[in-house]
Amino acid sequence: MAHKRKQFNDLLLQNKAFIASDYIGIMDELPLMLGDKASEFSLDYMLPPVGTPDGKSHNVFAGLQTDGFAVAANSKERDTLLQYLDFLYSPEGIELATWGKEGETYTTQNGVRKFKDDYKEFGDLRTKTGIATIGAHTVLDMSAFESMYSPKMQAAMKIAPEHETKPQPRLAYTNEENEVLSMVGETVKKYHEEQIAKFILGQKKMDEWDAYVAEVNRLGVQQVLDVHKSAYERTQKFVNEGK
């Protein structure tokens, strides 16, 4: 629960762990760390387990970013900055943010573009050039990176979208709702994270689960759920009115 990325990777690479929840790209990234011994190591994509009799094999859709760009209204470079953001949404901007510069990050042979051999896989491209990192793009053409994926990764990328939940709009909350979330919500969240970690690590036994449920209810989890439900219904009404 408290492992840093290197500790997490080492456990998998040393065959001391067998399952992990992570970005799908780790299937190709971890074997590269083993060099010549990469053939002895393999990660496969696992379909999300179904938790209830009427459940679905889904992961939460994680393709939306909660951060973004902002331009100060009183900036002396406001117009230039806005033009830059417009450029990142243009076909030329998307191409530059995706491929980089010809001769530096990719070559073209017989009309086909290919990333240079300096970049063995997608993660390598990000760390060495900044391509596909947060803040360096608004839209990416992900098909450009398919050639860098292993056959196993390519197959997984075709399956994974079928097991993601439907993207949902970001919810907007009223001042009163935000007050509940900042006070009751944070208390519930902190208690929940602490207790769930103890159950996972074996510091608490499962026969204490009912006591945990009772306490999280006492702290006001229903208030938090009601706030999210109200905001969701309000958002859905707004979205449907626009159709």
KOLVO-365846 format. One record per atom (N, C-alpha, C, CB): z, x negated, y. Coordinates in steps of 0.2 Angstrom, whole numbers, plus 5000, padded with zeros to 4 digits. Glycine has a CB too. Example, Ala and Ser with C-alpha at 12.3 -4.5 7.8 and 13.67 -1.06 7.14 Angstrom:
KOLVO-365846
503949344972503949384978503949344984504549434978503549364989503649324995503949365000502949304997
end
This chain:
KOLVO-365846
500049964994500050005000500049965006500650055000500349905006500349855012499949795011501049835013499449795007499049735006498549725012498649744999498449665014497849655018497249645014498049585022496649645018496049645015495949585010495449635020496149525011496049475007496449485000496249405010497149505001497549524995497149574991498249544997496949624994496549674991495949654987496349734996495549614990494949584987495249534981494549544991495749494982495949454976496149484970496549404979496549544971496749584965496149604961497149644968495649624964495049654961494649594958494549684965494549534961494149484959494549444953494049434964495149444953495549414948495749464942496249394950495349524942495449574937496149594936495249544930496549604942497249624942497249694944497649584946496649724945496649794948495949824945496649804955495849894944495249914941494949974945495449934934495349994950495050054954495250054961495250124951494850064966495050064973494650114977494949994976494950134982494550184987494350144993494950244989493650134994493450084999492750115001493450014997492450075006491750085008491350065002491550045014490750105001490350094995490050024995489750144995489949995001489649925001490049874998489549905008490649884996491049834993490749814986491749854992490349864983490049844977489649784977489649904975489249774982488849714983489249654986488249734987489749674991490049614995490549574990490449655000490949604986491449564982491049514977491849614978490549534973490249484969490049424972489649514965489849424979489549374982490149314983489349394989490749344984491349294985491449254978491949334986491149274973491249234967490749174965491249274961490149184969489649134968489349134962489949064970489349074958489049064952489349114946489048994949489949134947490349174943490249254944491049164943489749264948489649334950489449384944489149344956489149354940488849394934489449414930488349354930490049384930490649404926490949464929491049344925490749484935491149534939490649594941491449504945490949654940490549714942490949764945490149734936490749804950491049864952490549924952491249854960490749974949490350034949490550094953490350064942490050134955490250194959490550244955489650224963491150274957491450324953491450394956492250304952491250444953491150504956491850534958490850554951491950564963492650584965492950634960492650614972493550624958493850664953494050734956494550634951494050784952494150854954494850864953493750904950495250884958495950884958496250954955496250874964495851004956496051074954495551114950496251114960495751164946495251194942494651224946495551254938494751244952494151264956493951214961494451334960494151154961494051104965493351074964494451044965493151034969492451004969492450924969492051024975491950894967491950824966491750794973491450794961492150794978492050774985492450724988492050834989492150674992492550634996492450665003492250564996492950655007492950675014492350635018493550665018491950675021491350645025491650605030490950705028491450535030491750485035491250455039492050435031490650495040490150465044490150475052489450495042490750505054490850515061491350465064491050585062491150445070491550395073492050435078491250335077492650415079493150445083493150405090493850445081492750355090492650315097491950325099492850245096491850295105491150305108491150255115491050375110490550275118490450235124490650275130489750215125490950245136491050275142490850235148491850285142490650265153490450235159490850255165489650235160491150215168491550235174491150265179491950175177491350315182490950355187490850315194491250425189491350265195491350225201491050155200492050225204490850145194490550075192489950065197490350075185489850005199489349975203488649975199489449915207488749965192488249965187488150025183488349905183488350085186488350145182487650155180488650195186487150155185486450175183486150135178486050175189486350065178486050015173486350025167486249945176487050045166487350055160487050115157488150065161486950175161486650235158485950225155486650285163485650175159484950165156484950125149484550125161485450085149485550045143485750095137486149995144486150145138486350185133485750235131486950235135485350255136484750285135484250245130484350305141484250185132483850135128484050135120483850065131484750135119484950125112484750195108485750125112484650245112484450305108483650315107484650365112483350265111482550265110482350235104482250235116481750245102481450215095481450135096480750235094481350115102481350035103482050015102481050015110482550055105483250025105483550035098483650075109483350085094483550095087483250035083483350165084482650015084482349965080482749895082481649955082482849885088483149825090483849815087483249815097484249875087484949875085484949875077485349935087484449895074484349895067484149825064483949945064483549805067483249745064483449675067482549755064483649685074483749625078483049595080484049565073482949525081482349505083481949465078482549455089481249475078480849445074480849375074480049475075480849335069480949265069481649245069480549235075482149285071482849265071483249295066483149285078483149365065483449395060483049425054483849455063482349435056481949455051481249425052481849535051480849435046480149405047479649465045479949345042479049465046478549515044477949485040478249545050477849505034477349485030476949545028477549445024476249535029475849595027476049665030475749595020476349655036476549725039477249745036476049775038477549705032478149725029478749685032478149725021479249715035479849675038480349665032480149715044480649605033481149585028481649535032480849545022482249555030482849515033482749435031483549545032482949395035482849325033483349305027482949275039483249255023483649235018484349215020483349175014484449205026485149185028485649245027485149165036485349305027485749365026485749385019485649415031486249375015486149395008486249465007486649355004486749495011486849575010487049595017487349585005487149665017487349705023487949675027487449775021488449665023489049635026488949565029489649635022488549525026488349465029487949465035487949425024487549515036487149525042487549545048486649585041488049585046488549615051488949555054488949665049489249515050489749465052489349405056490149435046488749395054488349335057487949355063487849305052487749415064487349435069487649485074486749455067488149525071488449585075488049645074488449565082487449645071487049705069487449755065486449685065487449815067487749875064488549875065487649865056488749835070489549835071489649885077489749765073490249915077490449965082490349935089491149995081489949975093489849945100489149915101490349895102488849905095488149865096487649915095488149815091487749975094487250025092487450095094486950015085487050145094487150215094486850245088486950255100486250225086485950255080485650195076485350305082485650195069485450145065484950175060485950105061484350145058483950165053484150125047483150145055484650165043484950135037484450115032485450185034483850145032483350135026483150065027482750175027483250035033483049965034483449915029483149935041484049935027484549895024484449905016485249905026484049945014484049965007483849905003483550025006483349865006483049805002483649755001482549775006484149755004484749705003485249734998485049695010485149794996485649824991485449804984485649894992485949794980485749784973485549844970486449754969485149844964484949904961485449954959484549884954486049924958486649974956486850004963487249934953486849964968487049994975486550044977487149944980485850034976485350084978485450144974484650054976485650144968485750204964486350244966485850184956486850204968487450234970487350274977488050184971486950244981486850274988486450334988486450224992486050344982485750404981486150464979485150394976486750444975487150494972487750514977487450464966487950464981488550474985488550534990488650414989487950544993487950594998488050664995487250595002487850674989487950734985488750754984487650734978489150704985489850704984490250694990490050654978489950714996490350715002490450785005489950675007491050795008491150865011490650875017491850875013490550935019490050955024490450925031489951025024490050895035490250865041490550925045489750825045491150915049491450965053491450945060492150985050491350995065491450975072492150945074491251035076492150905078492850875081493150935084492750815086493850945083494151005085494450985092494751025081494451035097494751025103495451075104494251055109495951045106496551075106496851095113497151035103497151145114497451165120498051125122497751245120498351125128498951085130499551105125499051095137499551165124500151185120500051155113500251265120499451165110499351135103499451065103498651155101499251025108499350955108500050935109498950925114500450975112501150965112501450965105501551015117501251015101501551025094501250965090501251095091500650945091500450895087500750825089499650885088500950815095501250755097501950745095501150745105502250805095502950805093503150815086503350855098502950885084503050905077502650865072503050975076501950865074501450835070501650755069500850835073501850725073501950655072502550645068502050615079503050685068503650685064503450695057504150735066503050745056502850765049502450705046502450835049501950685050501550625048501850565046501050615053502350545050502750485048503150495042503250475054503450555041503850575035503450575029504250635036502850605030502350615024502150545022501750655026501950505026501650435024502150395021501350395030502850395024503350355021503450385013503950365025503550445013503750475006503150465001503950545007502550475003501950474998501950404996501350495001502050355000502050284998502550264993502150235004503150294994503650284989503550314982504350314992503150374982502950404976502450364972502750474977501950334976501450294973501750234971500950284978502150204974502450134972503050144967502750094978503150204965503750214960504450204963503650164955504450204969505150204972505550274972505150174979505150324971505350394970505050424964505250434976505450454960505150494954504950554956505750494949504450584952504050644953504550704953503550654948505150694949505550754949505950764956506150744944505750724961506050724968505550764972506250664971504950784969504350804973504550874977503750824969504950914973505150974976505550964983505451024971505950914982506450904988506050874994506950854986505450834992505050814997504650875001504550764995504450914997504050974999504551015004503851024994505151025002505651065006505751035012506251075002505850965012505950935019505350935023506150865017504750925021504150925025504050995028503550905021504251045024504251115027504751125032504351165021505351095031505851105036505651065043506551075034505251015042505050975048504551015052504850905046504251065049503751105053503051095051503851085060502851075045502151065043501751125044502151045036502051185043501651245044501451255051502151305042501851235056501651235063501051195064502251215068501051135061500451095062499851125059500651025059499951155053499351185050499051245054499551205043499551275057499351335061498951315067499951375063499151255070498751225076498051215074499151165079497951175068497351155066496951215064497351105060497251265061496851325059496551365065497251365055497051365070496851405076496251365080497451415081496351295080495751265083495151265080496051185084495151265073494551265069494251335070494751255061494651385069494351455070493951465077494851505069494351435082494051435089493351395089494551405094493351335086492751295086492251325083492951225083492351355077491851395073491551455077492151415066491951485080491751545084491251515090492251575088491451465093490951435098490351405095491351375101490351375089489751345086489251405084489951305080489551455081489151515079488851555085489551565075489151555090488951585096488351555099489451595102488251485097487751445100487151445095487951375101487151485090486551485085486151545087486851495078
end
